[in-house]
Amino acid sequence: MTEIFSTEVILTGTIVGNSLLVTIMGFLMMREPKDDRPKVDIEAVVRNAPYHLLEGTGIKVEGACPNQ
């Protein structure tokens, strides 16, 4: 039964397998990439940041407290 696995059959199977793998990976690489970036409003994050907490470390931020 093992005499079917001649050098010719093994090399042919290896070449066909590698060709299929390269073809499949090529198709996967041509797909449009997903946009996994989070949808965050940077301006709102900066505007609503808790700057008043920095005063405890000795950092003064102008306009951080609404009582100024």
C-alpha positions as CSV (number, residue, x, y, z in Angstrom):
1,M,0.0,0.0,0.0
2,T,2.9,2.4,0.7
3,E,4.3,1.8,-2.7
4,I,1.8,4.4,-4.1
5,F,3.9,7.1,-2.3
6,S,6.7,7.4,-4.8
7,T,8.9,10.5,-5.1
8,E,6.8,11.7,-8.0
9,V,3.5,11.6,-6.1
10,I,5.0,13.2,-3.0
11,L,6.5,16.1,-4.9
12,T,3.4,16.6,-7.0
13,G,1.2,16.7,-3.9
14,T,3.6,19.1,-2.2
15,I,3.7,21.5,-5.2
16,V,-0.1,21.4,-5.6
17,G,-0.6,22.0,-1.9
18,N,1.7,24.9,-1.9
19,S,0.1,26.4,-5.0
20,L,-3.3,26.1,-3.4
21,L,-2.0,27.7,-0.2
22,V,-0.4,30.6,-2.1
23,T,-3.6,31.1,-4.2
24,I,-5.9,31.2,-1.1
25,M,-3.6,33.6,0.8
26,G,-3.4,35.8,-2.3
27,F,-7.2,36.1,-2.4
28,L,-7.3,36.8,1.3
29,M,-4.7,39.6,0.9
30,M,-6.7,41.2,-1.9
31,R,-9.8,41.7,0.4
32,E,-10.6,45.1,1.6
33,P,-9.2,45.7,5.1
34,K,-11.6,46.1,8.0
35,D,-11.8,49.5,9.8
36,D,-11.3,48.4,13.4
37,R,-10.6,51.8,14.7
38,P,-13.0,52.9,17.5
39,K,-15.5,55.6,16.6
40,V,-14.4,58.1,19.2
41,D,-14.9,61.9,19.1
42,I,-11.5,63.1,20.1
43,E,-12.6,66.7,20.6
44,A,-15.4,65.6,23.0
45,V,-12.9,63.4,25.0
46,V,-10.5,66.4,25.4
47,R,-13.3,68.8,26.2
48,N,-14.7,66.5,28.9
49,A,-11.5,65.3,30.4
50,P,-11.1,65.6,34.2
51,Y,-8.4,68.2,34.2
52,H,-9.3,69.2,37.8
53,L,-7.7,65.9,38.9
54,L,-4.3,67.1,37.8
55,E,-4.2,69.8,40.4
56,G,-3.5,67.2,43.1
57,T,-0.2,66.4,41.4
58,G,0.9,70.0,41.2
59,I,0.0,70.5,37.5
60,K,-2.1,73.7,36.9
61,V,-4.2,73.6,33.8
62,E,-5.7,77.0,32.7
63,G,-9.5,76.9,32.3
64,A,-9.8,73.4,33.9
65,C,-12.1,74.6,36.7
66,P,-15.3,76.3,35.8
67,N,-15.0,78.5,39.0
68,Q,-12.1,80.6,37.7
